[in-house]
């Protein structure tokens, strides 16, 4: 009987407390909240505070304050990623055991130098959809004895997904349902292309889980049915769909929404205090003004 009941929709807004909320976040939060209300669904807030070097309790408090001021209400308790590191470690461990993830010892600086040397010859190094150079990949075949030697020496390392092996596990076309739109207007059934990201990092020495791994596991654990977020994360969905496939997790619907450009036409940044919600509050704007400013 129960199986025939339609699932109650579950939405989430998932900010990282590494800066102030800006108009783009307000759009995301309000859309999630309003869509949940319209569908008689639940609205959850998740604090994505894995990166302890950039996230602070002060930013988290300011986020809650801004969201409350905007008139939003969310379920308690709020989920904080930093309180669920075992979940991420467990999933990473499973992928390591299956040989789908390998340790990577190259530092960001070393990768950068490698790419620069290559491009100095007039050639172009492949980039991922965010424009970052794709990881070279040579540590994929590092002998086990050499890995162990470096572990013993205590060399810092990240864990990377062996993209070719992971993609080989896909048995039927990997797609998602887009109920918003991608940067090129993609909508409906979208074919995922995780390979264009190369061997993505799933865990670093200074953060036990990458954004990709934590967001995928949390969406599943929280029973999220609708992922509503900015279009800048459209291509990341390919990696999330691959991880869902590998870890046997359900797939939500995805709604990527428009971005709010800054006055100079560029993407809003958390460090740009002028477009922060707090600055508008101080300048006497009301929540209704904010809605109007973001076209709601
Ligand atoms: N924490 C991410 C951010 O602040 C959003 C994650 C998501 O919505 O999937 O950009």
Boltz pocket constraint, residues with backbone or C-beta under 6 A from the ligand:
constraints:
  - pocket:
      binder: B
      contacts: [[A, 12], [A, 14], [A, 15], [A, 16], [A, 48], [A, 215], [A, 228], [A, 229], [A, 230], [A, 233]]
      max_distance: 6.0
